Amino acid sequence: MLSRSCFNLLNLDDYSIDRTRIPRVISVPGIISEFEDVGNAESPESDAVSSVSQERRIVVANRLPLKACRDSSDGKKWWFDWDKDALVLQLRDGFPSDVEVVYVGCLGVEIDPSEQEEVAQLLLDKFKCVPTFLPLDLINKFYHGFCKHYLWALFHYMLPLTPNHGVRFDKDMWQAYVSANKVFADKVMEVINPDEDYVWIHDYHLMVLPTFLRKRYHRIKLGFFLHSPFPSSEIYRTLPVREEILRALLNCDLIGFHTFDYARHFLSCCSRMLGLDYQSKRGYIGLDYYGRTVSIKILPVGIHMGQIKSVMSLPDTAEKVKELMKKYHGKTVFLGVDDLDMFKGISLKFMAFGLLLDENPMYRGNVVLIQIMNAPRSRGKDIQEVHDEINKVACEINKKYGDQEYRPIVCINGPVSFQDKVAYYAISECVVVNAVRDGMNLVPYKYTVARQGSPDLDKALGVVDSSAPKRSVIIVSEFIGCSPSLSGAIRVNPWDINNVAEAMVSGITMLDSEKELRHEKHYKYVVSHDVAYWAKSFHQDLERACSGHYRKRCWGIGFGLNFRVVALGPNFRKLSVEHIVSAYNSTNSRLILLDYDGTMMPPDRVDKSPSPEVISVLNSLCNDPKNVVFIVSGRGKDSLGKWFSQCEKLGLSAEHGYFTRWTESSKWESCELAVDMDWKTIALPVMEHYTEATDGSSIEQKESAIVWHHQEADPDFGLWQAKELLDHLESVLANDPVLVKSGQQIVEVKPQGVSKGVVVKNLMETMKNTGKPADFVLCIGDDRSDEDMFEAISSSLASRSLPDTTEVFVCTVGQKPSMAKYYLDDTFEVIKMLQGLSAVSAPQPSSKSGLA
């Protein structure tokens, strides 16, 4: 089994050719260097950063939107032109006209190393394209190996269960994938202005690229759009490098998917494998990832309306339509346009068409299925097997139901020009998209626009009144990305041959008025959700997601592909022992407040009782007459009393402050609330019902509260049940003086007015009333309940309940968003810091001290 850090990114083979030197320390204004002392230094210019001030978008994809070939005149010089069918070229229509778009990607041809520098300069000057010249062996392993034969198959739900059924994970191919992504990163770094430019990465070929870029520029503005399906967690979790890819994607600011299903699967993987929960705020879905909010975008891509309409208006297109109308006169034409691969369901489509002819003899000779097969994007035995099967099924059906004048299935092997495809769309009564799994298929959109027609096409089609309503029928698989947006389509299960055959019959027999209504519905959607709308919407969300970059401090943690950036408030600092000792020595009335679980006790320990080391440091602090030390915990008073019986002068606050005692010899006091506990007889049966129904859940009963835990349950089901339980309890306890709240994998019911924040205010008020107001406050905690303590201290400072001269150190455990000003990394550092304080405490007095 591969280690998560088996590939150290710093030790990869260097496949980059013309690599610009990158300085080790970045100190571009607004970006905090790895070294604090140079954070405000003036930035030296780097040749890796563009000096262009114009607003730019850097679009990164596996392929550049270019056509390339040798000049036919001498066969030596290269000739390049825009590939107008390329989506990454079309999306720039969604950007403002004054925005410069720079493309980074591979060329579709192999360029000799001796020509690469000249070609790169030509492409940059003429097309604003930056080519990544990958060696042939790297392309074979990266693209044809890991991308097309492993990752693409897995994302389309094909598991390599046997050596003959798909390609299994290969360490060398994964290494090549990472190396290729690193080359792309180097090319982006050559041209990026990290303060101004937005980077938009496309598709599964470049899923670890965000980690390289985020590691180099912590505040880079980075978006990613996945054009393939994202599989369910049951499929994705079989990927040996699943966490590396998830964490790489989470280094983006915005991640886009075609459908909610794909986004839901991604969020489920983040929850199950990384323990991350998402939130929906004002219509936006976001994941909190080490202080950064990673936004999720759900919007299917559209087509380029200008391109298809310009092709429809060409005289040659009308001539082609006339030719096809004559060829298929009197026949109902079904059309399929698919790439040649195993997931497009072409043979299943043919079988369904054969069943249609078998069960409906009246259609023989009157209906024809034209199947355009685009050239495969990869190569291999699987492609040949698919091609052979398609030909076999087509030949059998044509032989059984056809004759010399009638061929039921017409296969057209690509490449077929877009202009010819438009002509086929225009003459077809119905388009059939039968893929068993597909990320996003734009064929139905193009078909709809072509069927809307134009004056020239209408004339070629023999339409007398161009203003008359147009008709179209779409049969679409329910397993492709465009299916949810085509509400008027006939949705089918491609695996159900009878279902598809029945849909084809419906396409023939459907009333013209019904076809018109369905067409109108689709056309309105396609026109309003074109590629420009998609690009504009994505970029607006990317700008919103990046708007807070410079309001936070950022630094990187983690090695290799586990690298991520922590983004926290500008005043958030690590608590320095030297700094706190200075304040500690100069004060005389100190209040020290400590959470227990996760603060004094590591969360992964099974035995939760305090160690001798913890008891020792607490006793040392308590023995200083200037100190009042309290453990403020959510645990019950019996457990705390037993564990800390050796700490005679230690104050304890149990069950989030419901019970408090000042010393070991004093009595437990409950909070001054007239609380009726009859609500427990209502809440407990409800929780028991959910516990019985949720495997892995449990109930914790305290004297003042009841807690339902679901950390051992299935993550998705547990969260679902927790939300249901929260609503249920809020409903049945609406008239009771209790608070129902959800926390970290818990649902808790407790009396109103009970919180750690109330405890802190009471302690500070008591010290003030005894004539010893706190002039030093240290508060350390690690979870949400401790934020109540932090908030109480902050509000006391704001209301001047604490003297202005009070030294306050509010500290959270771990680098995460918090109301605390300081942090310590873990429980080890907490104990170490407390030991530093105890070392400078006054000697143990002869008599007991403390507040009673």
N, C-alpha and C positions, 0 to 999 in steps of 0.2 A: 504493500500500500504506500502511496506516495505521501511524503510529508507535506504539510501545507506550505512550508517555506523551502521546498526542494529546489526551487529555482530562484536564486538570488539575482535580482535584476541587474546588479552591478557587475556580475560575472558572465553575462551573456556574450555569445559570439558577436563580434561587431560586423554586421552586414551592410552598414551604411557606407556609401561611396564618397560623396562629396560632403563631408560632415563639417559644419561650422563649429569652431571652438566655442564652448559654453563656459563662462566664468563660474567658479565654484560657489561664490557667494552672490546672491541676488540682493541688490539694495535699491531697486527701482522705487521711487517715491510712493509711499502708501503701502509698500510690502515689507513686512518685518523679516529681517534676515534671520538666519539660523543663529546669529550671534547678536545678543541684546545690545552690546556696546556699539554696534554699527547701525542700529535701527534707524537713527536720525541722520546718518551720514549722507552726504550728497552722492548721488548715484553716478558712477562712471558710465559712459556710453558703451553699449555692447553691440557688436555687429549682428548679434542674434535678435535684436529688437529693431523692428522697422521704424524709421524716422518719419514715415508718412503719417500726417495728422488727420487725414480723411477717415471718416467712420468706415469700418471694415467688418466683414463677416468672413471667417475662414471655414470653409466647408470641406470636411474630410470624409472621403469615401474610398472603398477599395479600388474603384476605377474612376479615372478622370473622365469628364464628359466630352471626350475627344475621339475623333476618328483618325487613324494613322495608317499611312501606307507609303511605299517608296514612290518617288516621282517616276512616272511612266516614261519620261523623255530620256533619262540617263540611268535610271534604276539605282542611283546612289543617294540622292538627297531625299530627306523625309518630307512628306506632305501631311499637314495636320488641318483639321477643321472641326467645328463644333458638332457634337452628336446631339441633334435636336430632340431625339427620343429619350435622352438621359434625364431622369428625374431631378438629379442634383443641379442640372442646368436650368430646368424649368422652374425650380423653386425660387430662383432669384426674382421672379416677377412679384413675389410677396414682400420684397424688401423695398424701402424707399429708393427713388431713382438716384439719389446722390450717394448711396452706399456702395462701396467697392467690395466685390466678392472675389476672394482668392480661393482656389481649389487645390487640395493636396490629395494625391492618389497615384495609383499605378497606371501605366499605359497598357493597352491590350496587346502590345508587340514587344519583342525583345530588342533592346538597343545595345549595340556594341559599346563596351566601356570607353573606347576611344572617341565615341560620338556623344557620350552622355552629357558632358559639360556644355557642348554647343547646343544640343537639343533642349537642355534644361533652361538655358538663357533665352532661347527662342520662345519656349512655351511661357516663361514668366513675362517676357516683354510683350508678346502678342496676345496671350490668352489669360494672363494672371493665373497660370497653373504651375504648381510645383510638383514635378514627378518624383515618385519614390522608385528608384531602380533596384528592384530585388533580383538577386541571382536566381537562375533557373532552378537550382536545387532547393532553394528556400521557397520559391513559389509552389513547387510541387508538393512540398511537405505542408506549407502554410495553407494554401488555397485549395488545391486538389485533395490534399490529405485531411488535415484537421477540420477545415471549414466545410467543405462540400460533402466529404464522405463520413465524417463523424458528427460534428456539431450541428450541421444542417439537418441531418437525419434524426438526431436526438431531439432537436427542437420541433420536428414534425412527428414526434411520438414513435419513432422507430428505434427499438433497443437492439443492440447486437447480441442477441441471445446465443447465437452459434457463430462460428467463424464464417459460415456461408450466408449468414443473415446480417449483413452490415459489417462495418469496420469498428473494431474495439479501440478503446483508448490506448494511445501510444505516446510514451514519454517524449520521444524524439519529435513527433509531430507537434505536441504541445509546446516544446521548446522552440520550434520553428515559428509557431503562432505568436509566442511572446516576443521573439526576436524581430519578427516582421512588424509587430505593433510598436516596438522600440524605434525602428527605422522611421515609421510614420511620425512618431513623437519628435524625433530629431529634425525632420523636415518642417514640422509645425513651428518648432522653436526657432528655426532660421528666419521666419518671416513675421512672427507674432509681436505685436505690441501688447503686453499683458495688461496694461492699464486700460486700454481702449477696446481692443478687439473681442468679438464674441466667436467662440469656436463651436461648430455644430458637427458632431460625428454621426455617421450613418452606418447602421446595420451590424450584424453579428460578427463580421470579419475583424472588427476593431474594438472588441468589448473590454480589453485590458488597457487600451490606449489612455483612458481617463486617468489611470493611476500614474503613468509616466508624466503626464502634463500637470496633474495636481501636485506631484512631488516636486516638480521644477518651479511652478508658480502657484503658491498657495491660494491666491485669490483669482485665479483664472476663471473667466466666464464660460461655462462649459455645458453644452447640451448634447443629448444623445437620443436618437430615434431608432427603434428596432423595427425593421420592415418584415421580419418573419414572426411566426407565432412565438410566444413564450410558453413553454410547457407547464403542466401542473407540477406541483412539488413532488409528487410520486415519481415522475419521470426525471425531473431536473436533479433530484437528490442522488441519482445514480452517477452523476458526473463527478469523477475523482477530484476535479479542481473547482467544485461548486462554490466554495466560499471565496476563492480568489476572484472569480468572475463577478460574484455579487458585490464584493467590496469595491471592485474596480468600477462597476456601474454606479455605486453610491458615491464615488468621487466626482460625479457630475452634479450640476445644480438642478437640471431638469431632465427627466427620462420620459420619452414618449412612446406610446403604444397605439396600435390601430383600434383595439377594442377593449372594453372593460374586462372581458375574460382574460386577456393577456396580462393586463395590469394587475388583476386580482391574483393571478398565478405568481407574478413577481412578488407582490406584497406578502403572499402566503409563504413563499420561500424565505423572504427576509425575516418573517416572524418565526418560522420553524427552525431555521438554520443559524440565524444571527440574534434571535430574541428581540427583534425590533418591531414596535407597533406603529401603525400609521394613524393619522388624524385627518379629518375633513373639516376645513375651516372656510366658510363662505364660498363653498363650491370648489375649493382647491384641495387636493389630496397631498399630504406631505409626510415624510419620514424624518424624524429627528435623529441625526447621525453625528454624534460627538459635537453637538452644538450647532451644526449646519442643518438647515432644513432642505432636504432633497425633495423637490416637487415632482409629481406624477401627472403627465399629460395624456389624455385619451382623445384622439381625433384621427379618423382614417384619412389617408392621403387622397387627393383628388386628381383629376386629369387636367391637361393644359388645353383650355378651351380654344385659345387662339390658334394653336397648332392644328387641331382637328378641323376647325372651321376653315382654315386656309387651305387645307388639303381637300376638303369637300367642295371648295369653290373652283378647283382646278379643272380645266376642260378635259384633261386626261382621265381624271377620276370619273367624270360623267360618261366618257367613252367606255371605260372599263365596266361601269354599271350596265350600260347598254349591251355590251358583249355578254355579261353574265346573265342578264335578263333573257336574252335570246337563247343562251345555252340551257337554262333551267326553266324555260317557259312552261307554264302549267303545273309546275311542281311546288310543293311547300318545302322551303329550305330551312333545315336546322343547321346551326353553325356552332363549331367549337374552335377556340383559338387557345392553344396551351403550349407551354414549354414541354419538351420531351424529358420527363422524369417520372419516377415511380409514384409520386404523390398526386399527380394530376387526374388520375382515375379515368384515363382515356379508354382503356379496354373495358372497364365497367360501363362506361357510356355506350360503347359499341354493343355490349351485351343487352343493355336496356333497349337500344334501338332495334336489335334483332328480335327481342321479345315483342316489341310493338308490332313489327311486321308479321310475326308468327300468330299473334292473337287477333290481329286486325287485317285480314287479307285485303280489305278494300283500299288500304293505303299503299299496297305494293304497286310500284310504278308511279306513285303520286307524291311520295315524300323522299327526300334525300338528306343525308347528313354529311356536311362538308367539314372536315377536320383539318385545320391548319396547325401543323406542328413546328414550333420554333426550334431552332437548333439548340441542343443541350448546352448548358453552361459549364458542364464538367465532362469528364470522360471516365470510363471504367466498365467493368463487366456488367454492373447493374443496369447501366444505360442501354447496353446492347440487348440485355434480357427483356427490358421493357419494350424496346423497339420491335424485337422479334414477336413478343406476345401480341402487340397491337396489330402487326401485319397479319398474324395468324387468325385473330378473331375477325378482322376486316375481310380477309379472303374467304373465310367460312361463310360469313353472312352474305357477301356478294355472290358467292357461288350458289348458295341456297335460294336466295330471293331475287337475284339479278339475272339479266340476260345480255345479249349483245348491245341492246339499245338503252338498258337501264342498269345503273350501278348504284345500289342503295347508299354505300359509304364511299365517299371520295376523300382520299388522304392526300394532303398537299404538304410535302416536306419543305421546311424553311431553308434559308431565310426568305420571307415574303415581305415586300415593302409595306410600309404603313399605308401608303396610298392604295395599294391593292386590298389591304385588310379593310379599309374604310368602305371600299366598293362591296366587299362580301358582307359587311355589316348591313349596308343599305338594302341589300336584296333579301336578307334573311328574315323569316317570319318569327323565328325564335332562336335565342342564343342559349346554349347549354354549358354551364360551368360546373363541372362534376368532380372537382378535386376532393380527395379524401382528407387533405389537410393543406391549407395555404394561408400565408400571412395576410396578404392583401392582393386581390385580383382586380385589376382595373378594366378588364374586358367588358363587363356589363355596363360600366359608365360610358366607355367609348361607343359601344353598340347603341346605347340610348341616344347619344348625341347624333350619331350617324342616321338613326331612324327618324330623328326630328327633321332631317333633310335640309336642303337649300334649294333655291329656284332652279339651279342647273340639275341637281340630283333629282328633284321632283319631275322635271321634264324627262330625264332619262328613265325614270321609273314609270312614266306614263300617268303621273298624278295630274289631274285636270285642275283642281283647285288647291293651290299651295297653302292656302289659309285653313284648309280643313284639318280637323284633329288627326294627329299621327298615332300609329299603333306600334306596340312592341310587346314581346313576351320574353321574360327572363326566367330560366330555370337555374337555380343556384344551390350549391351544396351548403348545408348548414354549418360546415366546418371551415369556412373561409372568412377572412376578415371583413369583406364587403357585405356579407349577408345581413348583419343587423341594420345597415343603412338602406337596404332595398326592401322596404316594407310592402311593396306591391309585387314582389317576385314570388314565384312558386318555389318554396324551399323543400329540398329533398335530402334524404339520407343516401349518399352515393353508394353505400354498401347494399342497399335494398334495391335490387334490380327491378322488382315489380313497382316499387314506389316511383322510380325514375321513369319507367315506361308509362305509368299512369299520368305522370306530369307532362310527358310528351304528348299524350292524347289530349290532355287539357289544353296544351298550347295550340293544338290544331282546332279543337272544337269550341274554344272560348269565344263568346260573343264579341263582335267588333267594338261595341260600346265599352265592354269590360277592358279590352286591350287598350282602348284610348284613355280610360281613367288611370289605369296602372302606368301607362307611359307618361302621362302628364305629371303624375306624382314623382316618378323617378327623375324626369327631366328637370323639374324645379329644384330637386335636391342636388343633382349633379352640377347644374349651372351655378348654384349658390355656394357649393363646397368644392371649388376647383383647387388646383395645386397652389395657386397664389393665396387663396384664403387659408389653406393649411399652413403654408410657410409663414404667413403673417401672424396667424394665431399662435403658432409655436414660438416664434421669436418674441412676441409680446409677453408671453409667459416666461420666457427665458430672461428677458430684461427684468421682469418683476422678481423672479427667483434670485437674481444677482444684485438686487438693489441694496441689500444690507451688507455687502462684502466689506466695505471700509469702515463699518461701525463696530467691527469685532477684531480682536487680536487672534492671529492664526499661527499655529505651529504644527509641525508634522510629527507623527509617532508611528511606530511599526516598521518592520523590515520587508523588503521585497514587495510582493503583491498584496501584503497585508497592511501596506502604508495607508494612512488616512490623515486628514487634517482636523485638528481640534480648533473650533472657533468659539471664542468666549468673549465676554464683555471687556472693554478696554482697561478696566480697573482690576480685573481678576488676576491675582498673583499667587505664586506658591508661598506658603507661610514659612518665613525664614526664622530658624531658631534664634539666631543672633538678634534679629529685630525684636522678637517677642520677649526675649530675656531682658533686654534693655528696659522695655516698658514694665515688665514684671518686677524688676528690682526697684523701680521708682514709685511703686504704688503700695497702698497699705490696706485696702479693703477689696479683696479680689473675689469674683464670682466665676467659678469654672463649671461649665455645663457640658456634659458628655452623653451622647447617645451610646447605646451598648452594641446591639447587633449591627455589623457592618462598619462600626467605628472603632470599638475596642476589641471586637471579636470578628475574625475573618468569616465571611459569609459561607465559605465552603467547609467549615469545620462541623463535624457531626456532634461532638461534645461541645455544648454551648457554655459550659461553666468556665469562669475566668481562670486564666493561667496564674501560677505563682508570680510571674513577672507583672501581670496587671494588678494583682492584689498589692504587691510591693510598691509600685509607683503611686497607686491611689493612697495608700497609707502615708507615704512620704509627703504627698501634697496636702493631705488632710491634717497632718501634724503641724503644719505651718499655721500659727494663730491668725495670720492675715488672710487665710483662704477659707472660702465656703465652696465645697466641692459636691456636685450632685450628678448622679446618673439619672437621666431622663429617658425612660424606655417605654415601649408599648407592651412589654412583658408583664405578667401577673406579679402581684406583690409577694406571693409565696416563693416563687422561683428566685426573684431578686433578693429577698430577705435571706434565703438559704445560701445563695452563692456568695453574698457579700457580708456574711456574718463576722468575718475576720476584720472588717473595716469599721471600727467602732464609731468613727467621726464622719463617715461618709453619708451624705444625704441621698435618699432614693425617691424617685417619682415613678410610680408604676401605672400601667394602663393609660399611657399618654396624659398622666397628670390627675387621674381620678383619685389615686391614693398617693399620699406623700408622707414621708417621715424625715426628720432632720438628722437624727443620729440612730445608731443601732439600738440604743437604750430607750429611745422615745417611741411613742405609739404611732401607728398609722392613722392619718387623718384623711377623711374623704373630702372631696371638694364641696364647697358650700352650696350645693344644689339640692333642692327638694325633688329628687328624682324618683318617679314611680317605675319600678322594674316590671310592671305587668306586660309591657310591650314584648318581653322575651317570650311569653306564651304564644304570641302571634308570629314573631319572626322565626323562632326555632323550627316549628313544623315546616315552614316554607323552605328554609335552608335545608332541612333534612330531605325534603322532596327533591331538590335540585342535586343534593349529594348522591342520592340513590340513582338519579338519572344521568349523572356525569361521572364516569369512571376516572379515578385519580383525584377527585376533589375530597375535601375534608372540612370539618367544622372545628373551630377553636372557641371554646367558651371561657370568657373572663367574667369577673364579678360585675363589671360595668358595661361589657360589650360582647358581641358575638361576631366572629370573623369567619367568612367562607373562603377557603383557599382553593385555587385551581392551578397551581404551578405544576402539578404532576399530571394534569389532564392533557388531552390533545390541545395544542395551542389554539387552533381555530375554533373548535367546539367549546373549549373552556371560555374563550373570550365571548363567544356567542351566548353561552349560558349565563355568563356574568352580567351581560347587558340585560338579558331577560330577567335575571334575579333582581338586579338593581331596579328595574321598572316595577316588578312585582312588589318588592318591599316598599318602595316609595308610595305605591298605591294603597297597600293595606295598613301602612303606618303613617298615613297622611295626617292624622289627627293626634299623633303621639309626639311628645317632646324629645324626639330623637333625630339624629343625623344619619342618613344612609349615604355612604360614599364608596367609590371604587378606588383602589390603589394598585400597587404593583402586584398583579395576579391575585387580588383579594377583593371581596366586597364586605364592608364592615358596617355594623349598626352600633351606634354608641349615643349616649345622652348628648343633647345640645349643650354647648358651652364647655365641652371637655376637649382640650387640645394641649399640645406641648407649649404653644404660644401663651396660653393662659397661665401655665405653670411658671414660665419665665417671668411674666409680669408680676405674679404674686410673690415670687422670690425677691425680685428687685424692690418691690414695694415694702416687703417685710424688712429687708436690710436698711432701707431708707428710714422706716419708722423707728428702728432701734438706734438711730443715730450713726449708722455706718453705711451710708450710700456707697454703692460700688463705684470705685474709681478704675477698675480693671475688669473687663468681661471677656472671657474666652468661651466660645460656644462651638462645639464640633459635632457634626452629624453627617449622615450619608444619604437619606432618602427623603421622600416627599413630606412625611410627617415632621421632619426636622426643619423644613422650610418655614413651618409655623413659628419655630423658635427664632429663626433668622429675621422673619418679618416683625415679630414682637420687639426684638432688640432695635431694629431699624426705626419702628414707629416710636419707641421710647426716646431715641435720640432726637427724632424730629419734633416730638412734643416737649422735649427738654425734661422728661422724667428722670433721665440720667444727666449728671453734670456735664457741661461742655468739655471738661478736661478729661473725661473718662476715656481710658484706652480700651478700644473695642476690637476684638479679633474674632470675626465670624468666619468659620472655616467648614468647607464641605470635603468629603472624602471622594477623591476621583475628579478627573478633569471633565466637567459636564456643566451645562447651564444651571445656574443657581443664584439665589439672592445673596449668597455669601460673597465676600470680597476676596477670600483666600481659599486655597485648596491644599490638601496633602494627598499624595498618590494612593496610599493604602493604609491599612491598620498598622502595619509595621512602622510607617513614618509617624503615625499618631502616637504610638507608644514611645518611639524615639524622641519625639518632641516633648512629651510629658516628662520623660526622664531628664531631659535637659532642664526643664523648669524645676523639677524636684531637686536637682543637684545644687541649685542656687537658693533653695528655700531656707528659711531660718531653721536652726536646730530645734529638735523636738522639745516643746515646753514641758514643765513638770506637771502642770494641771491641764485638764481637758478644756477645750475651747470650742466654740461653735454657737450657732443660734438655735434656740429651742422654740 
